[in-house]
Amino acid sequence: MTFPAPRKLPWLLLISVAIIIADRVTKIVVSSHVPLGEGITIIPHFLRITHWLNEGAAFSLFADSASPNAVRWGLIAFSAVAATAVFIALIRLGSRFTLTTFALALVLGGAIGNLHDRIAYGSVVDFIEVHIFGYHWPDFNVADSSIVVGACLLLLDSLLPQKSAEEPAEPAENHSS
């Protein structure tokens, strides 16, 4: 008698919950300790902890829109649909722990983290500011990082050779004399 392998979905959802908690905690700490618009240098010319509110999408796209309320609700709708789609994919694939399911768990946690902020506050707290070789990367947060890392892992997984299911061996012919 064989038993089905235990589902890994609870563990994958735990990863998503950990991302949501880390995102909330870091945003609360930054919001309560760093004045809006200011920053704290961590590594000179490389890393600062700042406090910005992003009312737009990634990289502050649409932040200066003439219709900020439409942008907010459009981003909420898009994020909710995306999070739902990722959650459904996790449910379907959640019997195994793979690079794909791990990546989806990261994306789900990040999407819900930023979705919470958009619904509750109308904007997202961004606080990680990075400078690399004089280039200033737009400020981001834990949820953004989780989404980007998850998306990169999905891309990587799509580029890796896929393991094919082994084909069953053909039965040997019976040669009788």
VOKEBA-671263 format. One record per residue (C-alpha): x, y, z; residue number from 1; residue in three letters. Coordinates in pm, whole numbers, plus 32768, in hexadecimal, padded with zeros to 4 digits. Each point is the difference from the previous one (the first is absolute). Layout:
# residues N
MILO X Y Z NUM ALA
...
# end
This chain:
# residues 177
MILO 8000 8000 8000 1 MET
MILO 8089 8155 7FA4 2 THR
MILO 7FA3 8149 809A 3 PHE
MILO 8006 814E 7F4A 4 PRO
MILO 8127 80DF 8052 5 ALA
MILO 7FA8 8109 8102 6 PRO
MILO 7FAB 814C 7F63 7 ARG
MILO 80FD 8115 8023 8 LYS
MILO 7EFA 8112 7FDD 9 LEU
MILO 7FF9 8058 8173 10 PRO
MILO 817A 8035 7FFC 11 TRP
MILO 7FEC 80D0 7EC4 12 LEU
MILO 7EEE 80D6 8096 13 LEU
MILO 80D5 8026 8139 14 LEU
MILO 8110 8099 7F22 15 ILE
MILO 7EFF 80F7 7F7A 16 SER
MILO 7F8C 8055 8160 17 VAL
MILO 816B 8035 806E 18 ALA
MILO 8030 80F7 7EDF 19 ILE
MILO 7EBF 80B9 805E 20 ILE
MILO 806D 8019 816D 21 ILE
MILO 8162 806F 7FA9 22 ALA
MILO 7F72 8103 7F11 23 ASP
MILO 7F08 8089 8100 24 ARG
MILO 80FE 8009 811C 25 VAL
MILO 810B 80B1 7F33 26 THR
MILO 7F08 8101 7F7A 27 LYS
MILO 7F7E 8045 8160 28 ILE
MILO 8160 8025 808E 29 VAL
MILO 806C 80EA 7EE7 30 VAL
MILO 7EC0 80CC 8013 31 SER
MILO 8026 802F 8176 32 SER
MILO 8178 8045 8009 33 HIS
MILO 8057 80B3 7EBB 34 VAL
MILO 7F50 8148 7FB3 35 PRO
MILO 7F4A 8008 7EB1 36 LEU
MILO 80ED 806F 7EED 37 GLY
MILO 813C 7FC6 80CD 38 GLU
MILO 80F9 7EE4 8014 39 GLY
MILO 810F 7F57 80CC 40 ILE
MILO 8148 7FA1 7F58 41 THR
MILO 805C 7E95 803E 42 ILE
MILO 8122 7FD8 7F09 43 ILE
MILO 807B 8150 7F75 44 PRO
MILO 7FC9 802B 7E89 45 HIS
MILO 7F50 7EAF 7FEF 46 PHE
MILO 7EDB 7FC2 80F0 47 LEU
MILO 7F0F 80DF 80C0 48 ARG
MILO 7EBF 7FBF 80BF 49 ILE
MILO 7F08 8109 7F95 50 THR
MILO 7E8E 8046 802F 51 HIS
MILO 7F35 8043 7EC6 52 TRP
MILO 7E97 7FC8 7FA3 53 LEU
MILO 7FC8 7F6F 7EA8 54 ASN
MILO 7EA3 8041 7F7B 55 GLU
MILO 8054 7F67 7EAE 56 GLY
MILO 806C 7EAF 7F83 57 ALA
MILO 8161 7F74 7FEE 58 ALA
MILO 8109 8110 7FDF 59 PHE
MILO 7EEE 80FF 8052 60 SER
MILO 7F5B 7FD2 7EAC 61 LEU
MILO 7EB5 80C0 7FF3 62 PHE
MILO 8050 80B0 814B 63 ALA
MILO 7FD1 8156 7F5E 64 ASP
MILO 7EB9 7FA2 7F54 65 SER
MILO 7EEC 8100 7FDA 66 ALA
MILO 7F16 7EF3 808B 67 SER
MILO 80AE 7F76 8137 68 PRO
MILO 7EC3 7F58 8081 69 ASN
MILO 7FD5 7F45 7EB6 70 ALA
MILO 816E 7F95 800F 71 VAL
MILO 7FD8 7F89 8168 72 ARG
MILO 7ECD 7F2D 7FB8 73 TRP
MILO 8091 7F82 7EB9 74 GLY
MILO 8139 7F8C 80B6 75 LEU
MILO 7F2C 7F64 8113 76 ILE
MILO 7F32 7F42 7EFE 77 ALA
MILO 8134 7F8F 7F40 78 PHE
MILO 80B2 7F93 813F 79 SER
MILO 7ECF 7F44 807E 80 ALA
MILO 7FD6 7F47 7EB6 81 VAL
MILO 8176 7FB0 7FF0 82 ALA
MILO 8009 7F86 816A 83 ALA
MILO 7ECD 7F27 7FC0 84 THR
MILO 809C 7F68 7EC8 85 ALA
MILO 8144 7FB6 80B8 86 VAL
MILO 7F3E 7F69 8125 87 PHE
MILO 7F3E 7F1C 7F12 88 ILE
MILO 8147 7F97 7F59 89 ALA
MILO 8091 7FAF 8157 90 LEU
MILO 7ED0 7F2E 8059 91 ILE
MILO 8021 7F3E 7EBC 92 ARG
MILO 8178 7FD1 801C 93 LEU
MILO 8015 7FF0 817B 94 GLY
MILO 803A 7E8B 801E 95 SER
MILO 8174 8033 7FC0 96 ARG
MILO 8108 80F3 8071 97 PHE
MILO 80AB 8078 7EC1 98 THR
MILO 80AE 8137 7F84 99 LEU
MILO 7EB6 8065 7F5D 100 THR
MILO 7F2D 7FD3 8138 101 THR
MILO 8103 80B2 80D9 102 PHE
MILO 8005 8121 7F07 103 ALA
MILO 7E83 8010 7FFD 104 LEU
MILO 7FFC 800A 817D 105 ALA
MILO 80EE 812B 7FF8 106 LEU
MILO 7F2D 80B5 7EFB 107 VAL
MILO 7EBF 7FBC 80C3 108 LEU
MILO 8091 8089 8144 109 GLY
MILO 8084 8138 7F55 110 GLY
MILO 7EBF 8040 7F41 111 ALA
MILO 7F2D 7FE4 813C 112 ILE
MILO 80F4 80DB 80C3 113 GLY
MILO 7FE3 8120 7F0A 114 ASN
MILO 7E8C 7FC2 7FC7 115 LEU
MILO 7FC4 802D 8175 116 HIS
MILO 80AA 8155 7FF9 117 ASP
MILO 7F41 8076 7ECE 118 ARG
MILO 7EB2 7FA0 8098 119 ILE
MILO 804B 807C 8161 120 ALA
MILO 80CA 813A 7FB7 121 TYR
MILO 7FE1 8051 7E8D 122 GLY
MILO 8178 7FE5 7FD0 123 SER
MILO 8124 7F18 803E 124 VAL
MILO 8125 804D 80E8 125 VAL
MILO 814C 7FE1 7F49 126 ASP
MILO 813C 8012 80CF 127 PHE
MILO 812A 7F4E 7F65 128 ILE
MILO 80D4 80EE 7F32 129 GLU
MILO 8124 7F71 7F3C 130 VAL
MILO 8113 80B0 7F3C 131 HIS
MILO 80DA 7F2D 7F1C 132 ILE
MILO 8122 80A4 7F44 133 PHE
MILO 7F55 8151 8015 134 GLY
MILO 7EB0 7F78 7F8A 135 TYR
MILO 7EDC 8038 80EF 136 HIS
MILO 7F0D 7EDD 8001 137 TRP
MILO 7E97 8065 8051 138 PRO
MILO 7FAA 7FC2 816D 139 ASP
MILO 7F54 7EB7 804C 140 PHE
MILO 7F90 7F23 8124 141 ASN
MILO 7FFB 7E95 8074 142 VAL
MILO 7EC5 7FB0 7F38 143 ALA
MILO 809B 808F 7EC1 144 ASP
MILO 813D 7F36 803D 145 SER
MILO 7F36 7EC4 8032 146 SER
MILO 7F3F 8035 7EBD 147 ILE
MILO 813E 8045 7F39 148 VAL
MILO 80BD 7ED7 8091 149 VAL
MILO 7ED1 7F20 7FC1 150 GLY
MILO 7FE2 807A 7E98 151 ALA
MILO 8176 7FC9 7FC5 152 CYS
MILO 7FE4 7E9E 808D 153 LEU
MILO 7ED8 7FBB 7F1A 154 LEU
MILO 80CB 807C 7ED7 155 LEU
MILO 812A 7F2E 806C 156 LEU
MILO 7F23 7ECE 8029 157 ASP
MILO 7F71 8033 7EA4 158 SER
MILO 8161 8005 7F70 159 LEU
MILO 807A 7EC8 80B6 160 LEU
MILO 7FDD 7EB2 7F50 161 PRO
MILO 7EC4 7F54 8073 162 GLN
MILO 8013 7EA2 8090 163 LYS
MILO 7F2F 7F1D 7F2A 164 SER
MILO 7F3E 7EE3 8095 165 ALA
MILO 80B7 7EBF 7FBC 166 GLU
MILO 7F57 7F32 7EF6 167 GLU
MILO 7F9C 7EA5 806E 168 PRO
MILO 80DD 7EF0 7F73 169 ALA
MILO 7F61 7F32 7EEF 170 GLU
MILO 7FB4 7E9D 806A 171 PRO
MILO 8103 7F06 7F8B 172 ALA
MILO 7F8B 7F19 7EF1 173 GLU
MILO 7FC9 7E9C 8069 174 ASN
MILO 80DE 7F1B 7F31 175 HIS
MILO 7FA5 7E97 8034 176 SER
MILO 80AE 7EE1 7F50 177 SER
# end
